[in-house]
């Protein structure tokens, strides 16, 4: 059976608008996917739905489709997307109306059953992460476009793969291979040089979007359309495999993929083969993402310029104290971006950031704004702020809970209106930690030099609720022997002071020459709460790479 070519045209709600057209015109495709959802997106869509019950889906997808539906129809490309968000039925209806208006005969189906909001009082949106077999049923019945709500990102690939190859729900190795492919594709250009630690290895100015040539045995080749920007190599694929994962077992509703079994090899220019992926029965529960409003927040950034930075910061903190006494959560952060004898005013300045949160909007609104503004002529020399404080805006809180498979009514709503129940997983297995894998022998003692970790290792980091993960990998066997023994969880805490009082768990993945660190609680209540300067931990890996430690000179 020939390979199934699955492309991606969106990694988040707001990604490159032209990507859908680029993917449809750039080369051969069988299926085009679009991932529009993230934890924060579900909160945004939930707030949209409060204003308009007919909203709740990614409207950008409709605008893209208006330009590209004819192209997809002409080329026989099926489209699978989670742009349905909180209202997949609404988006499916809108797509049908669009197709009728354009005079293009397409069959539109959608997947339902993920919405558990009614069962979780107080939540703005509560949605189970469904697997791919609802998508499979829609495609097997002849759908040209399948719209879902909250499915796992990899389900956008496992669903079409199972439909094309006729996989059953217990062919775990094949499904796990599709999960690996789906996880690489899900963030779009991150697989083709975007956000890549070694971005100077190729032309990363406008990376193309990735595609997978998926085979019946579950193996695949990750590549991109000819002539598009960016690059695909073992490093770009490794980075994406480590993104927002943790240990050897990567659990999903259809299968638990064993990331410690993944084998990567360069298969030619801009081609990386993924093979050997093993799968296991999925866990007995489904993850449910809960989003709720946590209260209101406000922020003021004071600019401190020139001399006496610490004293200026202390003065303004003292002056603001009376206005902050009753605020539930107050955080001050001083970023020493200033330089001595700086050639520009901006480089002579530091930033003092005040972030406040409270259930009462009034406590962080005008009372805070007035206190800050009133200091304009009565505080430290050179007083100014980056922007006037506002009235306080709502913020969200994310948490995950778990429910049994059978408690969710997973349904494929076919293009002819029939509703096909999707049975829960037949077999399940409780997740257990994988024993620590054997590591290579440590290198012989060698002469070292103090240098940034990033000279010998790449990293990519991201968020999962209140936790962050940082994947770190070496590009050579020699560097891996050093990294595996040098970068322990304790050394990680030394290099990242924010993590010193937190739980840091290290997972080793020798096949990828990689370590994955999970830092528990560093993001507070999740990205929508904006707990820290980098609320999604996107740059945490780059901070780690910039830290200095003793590195063997032979590796530098």
NUROPA-807929 format. One record per residue (C-alpha): residue number from 1; x, y, z. Coordinates in steps of 0.1 Angstrom, whole numbers. Example, Ala and Ser with C-alpha at 12.3 -4.5 7.8 and 13.67 -1.06 7.14 Angstrom:
BEGIN
<1; <123; -45; 78>>
<2; <137; -11; 71>>
END
This chain:
BEGIN
<1; <0; 0; 0>>
<2; <13; 34; -9>>
<3; <23; 59; 18>>
<4; <-3; 83; 31>>
<5; <8; 119; 28>>
<6; <-5; 140; 57>>
<7; <4; 176; 60>>
<8; <-1; 203; 86>>
<9; <-12; 239; 80>>
<10; <-16; 253; 115>>
<11; <1; 248; 148>>
<12; <-21; 273; 168>>
<13; <-50; 297; 165>>
<14; <-32; 326; 148>>
<15; <-6; 307; 128>>
<16; <4; 317; 93>>
<17; <-28; 324; 73>>
<18; <-14; 315; 39>>
<19; <-2; 281; 51>>
<20; <-33; 262; 39>>
<21; <-29; 275; 4>>
<22; <9; 269; 5>>
<23; <3; 232; 15>>
<24; <-24; 226; -11>>
<25; <-4; 241; -40>>
<26; <32; 231; -29>>
<27; <31; 193; -36>>
<28; <12; 161; -33>>
<29; <-11; 156; -3>>
<30; <-38; 131; 7>>
<31; <-48; 148; 40>>
<32; <-43; 183; 54>>
<33; <-46; 188; 91>>
<34; <-49; 220; 111>>
<35; <-43; 222; 149>>
<36; <-59; 254; 164>>
<37; <-63; 244; 200>>
<38; <-42; 249; 232>>
<39; <-50; 252; 268>>
<40; <-52; 290; 265>>
<41; <-72; 288; 233>>
<42; <-99; 268; 250>>
<43; <-102; 296; 276>>
<44; <-104; 323; 249>>
<45; <-131; 304; 230>>
<46; <-150; 299; 263>>
<47; <-151; 336; 268>>
<48; <-162; 341; 232>>
<49; <-191; 316; 239>>
<50; <-202; 336; 269>>
<51; <-208; 366; 246>>
<52; <-223; 345; 218>>
<53; <-235; 309; 223>>
<54; <-231; 303; 185>>
<55; <-194; 311; 188>>
<56; <-167; 290; 203>>
<57; <-147; 279; 172>>
<58; <-117; 292; 153>>
<59; <-131; 316; 128>>
<60; <-98; 319; 110>>
<61; <-103; 284; 97>>
<62; <-134; 295; 78>>
<63; <-116; 324; 62>>
<64; <-88; 302; 51>>
<65; <-113; 276; 38>>
<66; <-131; 303; 18>>
<67; <-99; 308; -2>>
<68; <-89; 271; -4>>
<69; <-119; 248; -4>>
<70; <-119; 247; -42>>
<71; <-82; 238; -43>>
<72; <-87; 210; -18>>
<73; <-117; 197; -38>>
<74; <-98; 198; -71>>
<75; <-68; 180; -57>>
<76; <-88; 154; -37>>
<77; <-73; 165; -4>>
<78; <-93; 157; 27>>
<79; <-92; 182; 56>>
<80; <-91; 173; 93>>
<81; <-91; 200; 119>>
<82; <-98; 206; 156>>
<83; <-108; 242; 148>>
<84; <-143; 233; 161>>
<85; <-130; 241; 195>>
<86; <-160; 243; 219>>
<87; <-185; 242; 191>>
<88; <-176; 216; 164>>
<89; <-212; 212; 153>>
<90; <-214; 250; 147>>
<91; <-183; 250; 126>>
<92; <-194; 220; 106>>
<93; <-227; 238; 98>>
<94; <-208; 270; 89>>
<95; <-185; 250; 66>>
<96; <-215; 234; 49>>
<97; <-231; 268; 43>>
<98; <-198; 281; 29>>
<99; <-195; 251; 5>>
<100; <-231; 257; -7>>
<101; <-224; 294; -13>>
<102; <-193; 285; -33>>
<103; <-210; 258; -52>>
<104; <-185; 231; -41>>
<105; <-199; 197; -33>>
<106; <-182; 185; -1>>
<107; <-192; 162; 26>>
<108; <-187; 176; 61>>
<109; <-187; 155; 93>>
<110; <-178; 163; 129>>
<111; <-168; 146; 161>>
<112; <-188; 153; 193>>
<113; <-187; 141; 229>>
<114; <-157; 159; 244>>
<115; <-177; 187; 261>>
<116; <-181; 178; 298>>
<117; <-187; 214; 310>>
<118; <-221; 206; 325>>
<119; <-205; 179; 347>>
<120; <-180; 204; 362>>
<121; <-198; 233; 377>>
<122; <-178; 265; 379>>
<123; <-157; 257; 349>>
<124; <-159; 279; 318>>
<125; <-149; 250; 296>>
<126; <-143; 214; 305>>
<127; <-133; 191; 276>>
<128; <-120; 155; 274>>
<129; <-91; 148; 251>>
<130; <-106; 123; 226>>
<131; <-87; 99; 204>>
<132; <-87; 96; 166>>
<133; <-113; 69; 160>>
<134; <-142; 94; 157>>
<135; <-122; 110; 128>>
<136; <-117; 75; 114>>
<137; <-154; 67; 113>>
<138; <-161; 101; 96>>
<139; <-135; 94; 69>>
<140; <-145; 58; 64>>
<141; <-181; 70; 57>>
<142; <-168; 94; 30>>
<143; <-163; 127; 46>>
<144; <-142; 153; 28>>
<145; <-139; 176; 58>>
<146; <-139; 165; 94>>
<147; <-142; 190; 122>>
<148; <-135; 181; 158>>
<149; <-134; 198; 192>>
<150; <-109; 188; 218>>
<151; <-91; 157; 206>>
<152; <-54; 150; 212>>
<153; <-32; 168; 187>>
<154; <-19; 135; 174>>
<155; <-54; 123; 168>>
<156; <-55; 145; 137>>
<157; <-30; 120; 122>>
<158; <-40; 87; 139>>
<159; <-76; 91; 128>>
<160; <-68; 94; 90>>
<161; <-41; 68; 93>>
<162; <-64; 42; 108>>
<163; <-90; 50; 82>>
<164; <-66; 47; 53>>
<165; <-48; 15; 64>>
<166; <-77; -2; 81>>
<167; <-60; -4; 115>>
<168; <-79; -18; 144>>
<169; <-80; -2; 178>>
<170; <-55; -27; 192>>
<171; <-28; -23; 166>>
<172; <-8; -4; 191>>
<173; <26; -3; 174>>
<174; <11; 11; 142>>
<175; <-10; 36; 162>>
<176; <21; 46; 183>>
<177; <40; 53; 151>>
<178; <12; 76; 139>>
<179; <12; 93; 173>>
<180; <49; 101; 169>>
<181; <42; 115; 134>>
<182; <13; 135; 147>>
<183; <33; 149; 176>>
<184; <60; 161; 152>>
<185; <35; 177; 128>>
<186; <12; 193; 154>>
<187; <32; 225; 159>>
<188; <37; 232; 122>>
<189; <70; 250; 114>>
<190; <86; 239; 147>>
<191; <94; 207; 128>>
<192; <110; 225; 99>>
<193; <135; 249; 117>>
<194; <111; 272; 135>>
<195; <120; 279; 172>>
<196; <150; 256; 167>>
<197; <181; 258; 190>>
<198; <204; 255; 160>>
<199; <184; 277; 137>>
<200; <216; 289; 120>>
<201; <221; 254; 105>>
<202; <197; 264; 77>>
<203; <175; 291; 63>>
<204; <149; 297; 91>>
<205; <135; 330; 78>>
<206; <102; 315; 65>>
<207; <100; 278; 73>>
<208; <76; 257; 53>>
<209; <51; 235; 70>>
<210; <58; 198; 76>>
<211; <42; 166; 62>>
<212; <46; 130; 70>>
<213; <48; 101; 45>>
<214; <31; 75; 67>>
<215; <34; 38; 60>>
<216; <11; 8; 68>>
<217; <35; -5; 95>>
<218; <34; 29; 114>>
<219; <68; 41; 103>>
<220; <70; 75; 85>>
<221; <93; 100; 69>>
<222; <90; 136; 80>>
<223; <96; 161; 52>>
<224; <82; 193; 36>>
<225; <72; 204; 1>>
<226; <101; 210; -23>>
<227; <112; 246; -25>>
<228; <97; 257; 8>>
<229; <119; 274; 35>>
<230; <134; 259; 66>>
<231; <149; 225; 69>>
<232; <141; 191; 83>>
<233; <169; 171; 100>>
<234; <173; 147; 129>>
<235; <177; 176; 153>>
<236; <145; 194; 143>>
<237; <125; 162; 146>>
<238; <142; 154; 180>>
<239; <133; 188; 193>>
<240; <96; 184; 184>>
<241; <94; 149; 198>>
<242; <107; 163; 232>>
<243; <83; 192; 231>>
<244; <56; 191; 259>>
<245; <63; 154; 266>>
<246; <79; 139; 297>>
<247; <91; 103; 301>>
<248; <93; 71; 281>>
<249; <55; 66; 281>>
<250; <35; 92; 261>>
<251; <-1; 83; 270>>
<252; <-31; 91; 248>>
<253; <-67; 79; 245>>
<254; <-59; 54; 217>>
<255; <-24; 42; 226>>
<256; <5; 48; 249>>
<257; <35; 54; 227>>
<258; <69; 44; 239>>
<259; <92; 74; 232>>
<260; <122; 54; 243>>
<261; <117; 31; 213>>
<262; <118; 58; 187>>
<263; <146; 56; 161>>
<264; <155; 85; 139>>
<265; <177; 86; 108>>
<266; <184; 111; 80>>
<267; <168; 97; 49>>
<268; <180; 124; 25>>
<269; <178; 162; 23>>
<270; <149; 174; 44>>
<271; <138; 138; 51>>
<272; <139; 121; 85>>
<273; <127; 86; 90>>
<274; <109; 76; 122>>
<275; <106; 39; 129>>
<276; <107; 13; 156>>
<277; <80; 30; 177>>
<278; <63; 6; 201>>
<279; <29; 10; 215>>
<280; <10; -2; 246>>
<281; <-27; -2; 256>>
<282; <-39; 33; 266>>
<283; <-45; 42; 303>>
<284; <-80; 35; 317>>
<285; <-88; 72; 320>>
<286; <-92; 102; 297>>
<287; <-76; 136; 305>>
<288; <-101; 165; 309>>
<289; <-89; 200; 306>>
<290; <-107; 224; 329>>
<291; <-106; 261; 323>>
<292; <-122; 286; 347>>
<293; <-119; 323; 355>>
<294; <-95; 328; 384>>
<295; <-101; 365; 390>>
<296; <-86; 397; 377>>
<297; <-50; 408; 371>>
<298; <-32; 440; 364>>
<299; <4; 449; 356>>
<300; <27; 480; 357>>
<301; <62; 480; 345>>
<302; <83; 508; 360>>
<303; <114; 519; 340>>
<304; <145; 525; 362>>
<305; <174; 543; 344>>
<306; <210; 549; 353>>
<307; <224; 549; 388>>
<308; <210; 535; 420>>
<309; <187; 509; 404>>
<310; <182; 488; 435>>
<311; <174; 519; 456>>
<312; <150; 533; 430>>
<313; <132; 499; 430>>
<314; <130; 499; 468>>
<315; <116; 534; 468>>
<316; <87; 527; 444>>
<317; <79; 495; 462>>
<318; <75; 514; 494>>
<319; <54; 540; 478>>
<320; <31; 515; 462>>
<321; <27; 494; 494>>
<322; <-4; 512; 508>>
<323; <-24; 505; 476>>
<324; <-14; 468; 477>>
<325; <-22; 459; 513>>
<326; <-55; 442; 505>>
<327; <-46; 426; 472>>
<328; <-46; 388; 473>>
<329; <-15; 382; 452>>
<330; <14; 407; 446>>
<331; <45; 399; 427>>
<332; <75; 422; 420>>
<333; <103; 413; 396>>
<334; <133; 434; 388>>
<335; <149; 426; 355>>
<336; <184; 441; 354>>
<337; <185; 448; 317>>
<338; <207; 479; 324>>
<339; <244; 482; 315>>
<340; <270; 504; 331>>
<341; <280; 535; 310>>
<342; <254; 525; 284>>
<343; <255; 541; 249>>
<344; <217; 544; 248>>
<345; <190; 553; 273>>
<346; <172; 520; 267>>
<347; <203; 499; 275>>
<348; <209; 521; 306>>
<349; <174; 510; 320>>
<350; <161; 482; 341>>
<351; <125; 470; 343>>
<352; <106; 467; 376>>
<353; <75; 446; 370>>
<354; <45; 446; 393>>
<355; <18; 420; 388>>
<356; <-13; 418; 410>>
<357; <-42; 394; 411>>
<358; <-74; 394; 431>>
<359; <-109; 380; 428>>
<360; <-122; 416; 430>>
<361; <-116; 436; 398>>
<362; <-118; 468; 419>>
<363; <-88; 458; 440>>
<364; <-65; 456; 410>>
<365; <-82; 482; 389>>
<366; <-85; 519; 395>>
<367; <-70; 517; 430>>
<368; <-38; 503; 415>>
<369; <-38; 525; 384>>
<370; <-44; 557; 404>>
<371; <-16; 548; 429>>
<372; <9; 542; 401>>
<373; <0; 573; 381>>
<374; <0; 596; 411>>
<375; <37; 588; 416>>
<376; <46; 604; 382>>
<377; <61; 635; 398>>
<378; <68; 622; 433>>
<379; <90; 591; 430>>
<380; <125; 582; 418>>
<381; <143; 604; 393>>
<382; <135; 595; 357>>
<383; <101; 580; 366>>
<384; <81; 565; 338>>
<385; <62; 533; 330>>
<386; <61; 513; 298>>
<387; <23; 518; 295>>
<388; <-4; 532; 317>>
<389; <-20; 505; 339>>
<390; <-55; 495; 329>>
<391; <-86; 486; 348>>
<392; <-77; 450; 354>>
<393; <-85; 421; 331>>
<394; <-98; 386; 338>>
<395; <-73; 357; 339>>
<396; <-79; 320; 337>>
<397; <-69; 290; 356>>
<398; <-62; 256; 340>>
<399; <-62; 222; 357>>
<400; <-66; 187; 344>>
<401; <-87; 159; 359>>
<402; <-93; 123; 347>>
<403; <-125; 104; 339>>
<404; <-130; 68; 329>>
<405; <-132; 61; 291>>
<406; <-167; 49; 293>>
<407; <-180; 81; 309>>
<408; <-175; 101; 276>>
<409; <-200; 98; 247>>
<410; <-175; 99; 218>>
<411; <-197; 102; 187>>
<412; <-189; 106; 150>>
<413; <-216; 127; 133>>
<414; <-214; 116; 97>>
<415; <-219; 139; 67>>
<416; <-254; 124; 62>>
<417; <-264; 131; 98>>
<418; <-261; 96; 112>>
<419; <-245; 94; 146>>
<420; <-220; 66; 151>>
<421; <-209; 59; 187>>
<422; <-172; 53; 191>>
<423; <-165; 26; 217>>
<424; <-140; 33; 245>>
<425; <-107; 15; 244>>
<426; <-111; -22; 246>>
<427; <-79; -28; 266>>
<428; <-63; -4; 290>>
<429; <-32; -5; 312>>
<430; <-24; 16; 342>>
<431; <6; 39; 336>>
<432; <37; 29; 355>>
<433; <71; 44; 355>>
<434; <96; 29; 331>>
<435; <128; 17; 349>>
<436; <157; 40; 344>>
<437; <174; 30; 311>>
<438; <211; 21; 310>>
<439; <233; 51; 302>>
<440; <265; 50; 283>>
<441; <298; 47; 302>>
<442; <309; 82; 315>>
<443; <337; 97; 295>>
<444; <373; 97; 308>>
<445; <382; 129; 328>>
<446; <393; 155; 303>>
<447; <404; 191; 304>>
<448; <374; 214; 307>>
<449; <365; 250; 300>>
<450; <336; 270; 314>>
<451; <312; 277; 286>>
<452; <275; 278; 278>>
<453; <257; 244; 277>>
<454; <241; 254; 244>>
<455; <274; 250; 226>>
<456; <270; 213; 229>>
<457; <233; 207; 235>>
<458; <200; 217; 220>>
<459; <168; 223; 240>>
<460; <131; 229; 235>>
<461; <107; 237; 263>>
<462; <70; 242; 268>>
<463; <40; 240; 291>>
<464; <16; 214; 304>>
<465; <-8; 232; 328>>
<466; <13; 245; 357>>
<467; <43; 223; 348>>
<468; <71; 230; 323>>
<469; <91; 205; 304>>
<470; <126; 211; 291>>
<471; <139; 186; 266>>
<472; <177; 186; 261>>
<473; <196; 166; 235>>
<474; <231; 160; 223>>
<475; <241; 159; 186>>
<476; <269; 134; 189>>
<477; <275; 102; 209>>
<478; <305; 118; 227>>
<479; <285; 147; 238>>
<480; <257; 124; 249>>
<481; <281; 104; 271>>
<482; <290; 137; 289>>
<483; <255; 151; 290>>
<484; <238; 120; 304>>
<485; <261; 121; 335>>
<486; <266; 158; 339>>
<487; <231; 172; 336>>
<488; <214; 156; 366>>
<489; <182; 169; 382>>
<490; <203; 186; 409>>
<491; <225; 203; 383>>
<492; <194; 215; 365>>
<493; <182; 231; 398>>
<494; <216; 248; 401>>
<495; <214; 262; 366>>
<496; <177; 273; 368>>
<497; <173; 289; 402>>
<498; <136; 292; 399>>
<499; <134; 254; 401>>
<500; <154; 250; 433>>
<501; <124; 247; 456>>
<502; <103; 227; 431>>
<503; <102; 191; 421>>
<504; <123; 184; 390>>
<505; <120; 150; 374>>
<506; <145; 138; 349>>
<507; <137; 112; 322>>
<508; <165; 98; 300>>
<509; <158; 88; 263>>
<510; <190; 73; 251>>
<511; <177; 65; 216>>
<512; <172; 102; 211>>
<513; <204; 111; 230>>
<514; <181; 132; 251>>
<515; <170; 141; 286>>
<516; <135; 154; 294>>
<517; <130; 175; 326>>
<518; <96; 182; 341>>
<519; <96; 211; 365>>
<520; <64; 208; 385>>
<521; <45; 240; 394>>
<522; <68; 265; 379>>
<523; <39; 280; 358>>
<524; <15; 282; 387>>
<525; <-21; 278; 375>>
<526; <-12; 276; 338>>
<527; <-5; 300; 310>>
<528; <-37; 320; 313>>
<529; <-28; 329; 349>>
<530; <5; 345; 335>>
<531; <23; 334; 367>>
<532; <58; 343; 354>>
<533; <76; 364; 328>>
<534; <75; 336; 303>>
<535; <41; 321; 311>>
<536; <44; 291; 287>>
<537; <80; 284; 294>>
<538; <88; 288; 257>>
<539; <123; 302; 264>>
<540; <131; 282; 295>>
<541; <152; 258; 274>>
<542; <172; 287; 258>>
<543; <179; 301; 293>>
<544; <192; 267; 303>>
<545; <214; 266; 272>>
<546; <229; 300; 281>>
<547; <240; 289; 315>>
<548; <277; 282; 319>>
<549; <293; 250; 333>>
<550; <325; 231; 329>>
<551; <325; 214; 295>>
<552; <352; 191; 281>>
<553; <372; 211; 256>>
<554; <371; 183; 231>>
<555; <333; 189; 228>>
<556; <337; 226; 221>>
END
